[in-house]
Each structure stands twice: as C-alpha cells, then as structure tokens.
Amino acid sequence: MHLDCPNCAASYDVPDALLPGRRRVRCARCGHQWAYAAPGPLAVPFSVPETEAPAAPPRPAPLAPRPLVPPRPSRALRLAWAGSALLLAVGLIAALALHRPIARVWPPSLRLYAALGLAR
C-alpha cells in the first residue's frame, strides 16, 4: 500500500499486512501522525486534525556582558610583594653597612663598592 504524509509529502510503500483496517500511522521524516483507513468499498482516507503543541516557555533574555574590570590583587599577594620589597631593602642596607667585612671575605666585591664610592 502506498502512503503519503499529508504534512511533508513523504512517500512510503507499506505492506498491506501491516495496515489492517483503520490505523494511526506516523511519518518517519517529520513525526506527523494521521489516521489511515484501508481502501475498501466505502473507506476514504482522512486526516485527524492536529492539536496545537503547547507553547514553549519563553526564553530568558540574554544577560548583558559585564564590563571587564581587572581583578584586585588579593591581600596575600600584596603582603608577599611588601615582604619581598622589605627583604630586598634589608639586604641592600646590610650590604652597604657591612661593606668592609664583605670585602675582606670576598675581595672582588671591592670593584662594586668602589663604583658606589665606598671603597677605602
């Protein structure tokens, strides 16, 4: 038996044994369902009115992009930078204050101290 989908016009050749009497059929392409009456002396194919599908819930409006704001450094990061700067300052002060003992232990450092005006 030859069936045509009333919704998308897809054609199907279905064996008569699969469609005895009236039967609901569904299109494999578009999913439309309709009732089909087997041809006979008074049988006429008809289409069952399709009920409206429930409306999909409205989609929420897309969120507006937030302006790019650079993140604030965390407190731990600020403390780490401050600690590093303090350590460097203490090291420089110690190197300047202890230039004579350092020069005795490491004589090549005299060139650096001479460039800074600390050599004697």
Secondary structure as the mmCIF struct_conf table of DSSP 4:
data_model
#
loop_
_struct_conf.conf_type_id
_struct_conf.id
_struct_conf.beg_label_comp_id
_struct_conf.beg_label_asym_id
_struct_conf.beg_label_seq_id
_struct_conf.end_label_comp_id
_struct_conf.end_label_asym_id
_struct_conf.end_label_seq_id
STRN STRN1 HIS A 2 ASP A 4
TURN_TY1_P TURN_TY1_P1 PRO A 6 CYS A 8
STRN STRN2 SER A 11 ASP A 13
HELX_RH_3T_P HELX_RH_3T_P1 ASP A 16 LEU A 18
BEND BEND1 GLY A 21 ARG A 22
STRN STRN3 ARG A 23 ARG A 26
TURN_TY1_P TURN_TY1_P2 ALA A 28 CYS A 30
STRN STRN4 GLN A 33 TYR A 36
HELX_LH_PP_P HELX_LH_PP_P1 ALA A 37 PRO A 39
BEND BEND2 PRO A 41 LEU A 42
HELX_LH_PP_P HELX_LH_PP_P2 VAL A 48 PRO A 67
HELX_LH_PP_P HELX_LH_PP_P3 PRO A 70 SER A 74
HELX_RH_AL_P HELX_RH_AL_P1 ARG A 75 ALA A 97
TURN_TY1_P TURN_TY1_P3 LEU A 98 LEU A 98
HELX_RH_AL_P HELX_RH_AL_P2 HIS A 99 VAL A 105
TURN_TY1_P TURN_TY1_P4 PRO A 107 PRO A 108
HELX_RH_AL_P HELX_RH_AL_P3 SER A 109 ALA A 115
TURN_TY1_P TURN_TY1_P5 LEU A 116 GLY A 117
#
